[in-house]
Amino acid sequence: MVDLGGALSDAVARSVERALLAEVRSQPVPRHVAIIMDGNRRFAQEMGLDPWKGHELGRDTLESVLDWCLETGVRYLTVYAFSTENFRRESLEVRALMRLFEDNFRRMAEDERVHKNQVRVRAIGQLQALPDHVRDAIRHAEERTSRYDQYHFTVAVAYGGRQEIVEAIRSIAHEVQAGKLALADIDEQTVSEHLYTHALPDPDLILRTSGEERISNFLLWQLAYSELFFMDVLWPGFKKLDFLRALRAYQSRQRRQGT
């Protein structure tokens, strides 16, 4: 028997999605969207699945988000995939995540969408803390896309915002000590140029799923003037309509620097 109610609901959702997409595309979209992809484990738990399955489903959502960025013209997408604190999770889950990261970067290196749309793939974080097989996969994806500049996809892995700032301070201090930089010449631009994200503009919009309303050590320097948007949906359940609503909310805000 055909579920007429479900079919009607899907049709309405598609209609709303098309209308919202047209509305979003009629106005300037954020140049750089950063996402804290939260809720994989809780989603798996609610579905009665192992935690690693939640991460796999979250990977599928991320691939869809990349398509939506291409469709709407968001040129920079940065996602928070794995924090330095996440190494404290159970070893089985961490190993599963490392295998998933390796697979994801190798897939990105060969993805037709990436090459057709000239998407540059990067990883940022304390990459030296990752297993060799993950670093090799990252290197492969970065090398395969190094000449692209139309779109930029950055994965924060083994990443911590405070650690990033500390490393920037160390790097600046070394330059001062070596006589390459004068103390009087250090300004905000100097700090930005020594961050992992030195090649990226600061994010216009930072989106977090799962209903949590905190930044969790993500892009602490870069978010100074970002718009923040929190959604009460777990990452694997994040839909195109959710993404479009976030962009539309951004467009409706009057952005200010300062108070």
N, C-alpha and C positions, 0 to 999 in steps of 0.2 A: 504494500500500500504506500502511495506517495505521501510524504509528510508535507501537506500543503502549508501548514503553519510555518515550518522550518524554511521551506522554499520561499515563502512570502517575506519572511524575516531577512533571509539572505539577499533577496532582491532589493529590499528597502535599504539594507546596509550598503549595497553596491551603489545604489542611487545617491545616497548621502556621501559616500566616498568620492564619487565622480564630481559632485557639486563642490565639495570641499577642496578637492585637488585643483579644480578650475579657479576657485577663489584664491588659494594659496599661490598659484602660479601667476596670478594677475598682479601680484605685489612682490617687492623685493624679499627674497628669502635670506635667512642667516647664511653668511659665507661659511662659517665654521660651527658645526654642531658636535658637542662632546657628550658621550653617554656613559653613565654608570649603570652597567647591565646587572641589576640586582634581582635575585629571586629564583635562580636556577634550582638551588637545592630545595627550597620550600615548594616550588612547583612539583618537583619529583616526589617529594614527601606526600603532598596532597594527592598525587596520582598513584601512590603506592609503588614508586619506582626507586631504583638505586640512584644515589646522588649523581653519579657520572652520566646517567641517562638525561638528567635535567640539563647538564652542560651540553650534551649533544643537541638537545632540542633548542637550547639557547644559541648554539652555533647556527642552526637553521634560521632562527629569527634574525641573526646578524647578517646573514647572506641576503635576506629580504630587505633589510634596512639599507644595505648598499645599493640595491636596485632602486629603492625609493629616493635615495639621495641623487642618483643619476637622473631619475625622472623629474625631480623638482628643481634640480640645479644647485643643490648644496655641494659645494666644491671640496670642503674639508670635513672629514668624519674621523673623530678620535674616540676610541672606546677603551674603557677600563676593564681589562680582562682578568688581571691577576695582580694582587697587591703583594708587597713584601711580607705583609702579615699572613697572607694565605699559605705560606710555606709551613705554617704551624698546624694546618689541617692534617687529618689522618693520611698516612703515607700512601695508602691505596688510592685515595681520591686525588692526591697531588700527582702521583704517577699517571693516573688516567688523564688528568688535565694536561700534563706534559705531552702525552701521546696525541691528544687532541690538538694542541698548539702546533706540534710538528706537522700533523696532517693538514691543518688549516692553512699554514703558510705555504706548504707545497702545493695545495690546491689553488691558492691565490696566484702562485707563480705561473700556473698553467691555465687559469680561468680566462675564457674568451672575452668575457665582459671587461676584465681588467685591461686587456690589450686593445680591444676595440675602442674603449673609452679613455685610454691612456691614464690609468689610475696608478699613481705611485704608492707603493706599499712600504711602510716603515714600522719598526718596533722601537719603543722607547722604554727605558727603565734600567735596572741594574742587570743587564743582560748577561754579565759574567756569572751571575748566580744560577743561570739556567743550565740544564744538561747540554752536553755537546750536540746531541741529535736535534734539539730544538734550535740552538744557535745556528747550526748548519742550515736548517730549513729557513730561518729568518734571513740569513745571508743570501740564500738562493732567491727568495722572493724579492729582496731589496735589489739585488743585482739585475734580475730580470726586468724590473720596472724603473730602474734608476734614471732613465731618460725621459720618463713621462712627467707631465706637469699640468694636465687638464683637471684631474681630480686627485685627491690625496687621502689615503686611508691609513690611519696610524693606530697601532695596537699598543696600549700601555700594559706591559707584562713584567712582573717582578718590579713593579713601580711603586714609589712612595713620594708624595709631594714634598714632604719635609726633607727626605733624603736627597731629592733633586736639588733643592735650594742649598743644602749643605755642600753638595758636590760643586755647585756653581761657585760658592764662596771659596772653596779650596782652590779651584781653578783660577779665580781672580787673584787670590793671594799669591799663588805661584807666579803669575805674570808680574805682580807688583814686586815680588822678591827678586825676580830676574831682571827688573828694570824695564820691562816691556810696557808697563802701564803705571801711570801716576795716580796716587790716591785721589787727587783733586779731579781726575777725569772719570771716576767711577760714578755712574748714574743708573737710572732704571734701565736704560737701553743696554748698558754693559751687562747687567744681571741677566736680562732677557737673552742676550746673545750667548750666554754660557749655560743656558738650560737645555734639557733634552729636546725641547720644542723650538729651538732657535730658528728652525726653517719654516715654522708654521705661524700664522696669525693667531692672536689670542681668540679663544672661543666666544662666539656671540651668544650661544645658547648652550647651557648645560642641563641635560635631562637625566633624571634618575627614576628608575622603575622600582616597584615593590612596596610603595607607600612610605618608605623611610625618607626622612627629610634631613639629610646631612650629607656632607661632601666626602667624608671618609678618606682624607689625605690625597685628594685628586686635584691636580692642577692648581695648587694653592696660590701660586704667584699669578698665574695666567687668568684666573677667574675674577680679578678685581672689579671688572665692569661687565661681567657676563650676566645675562638673564638666566635665572634658575627656574626650572619647571619640574615638579614632582608628580608622579603618576602612581595611582593605587592599582597597578597591574604588575604581575610577576613577569620577568623578562621573556620566558618562552611563550607567554600569552600575549605579548605585545603585538598589536596589529597595525596595519597601514593607517587605519582611521585614527589610532592613538598618535602615530607619528605626525599625521597631518594636523591634528588638533594642537599638538605642541608647536608646530610651525605657525599655525594661525594665532595662537596665544602670543607668541613672540612678536608677530607682525602687529598685534593690537596694542602692544606696550609702547610707551614713549620712553625711549632709552635716554638715560642721563649719566654723566660722569660726575662723581662726587655724591653728595647726599640727595 
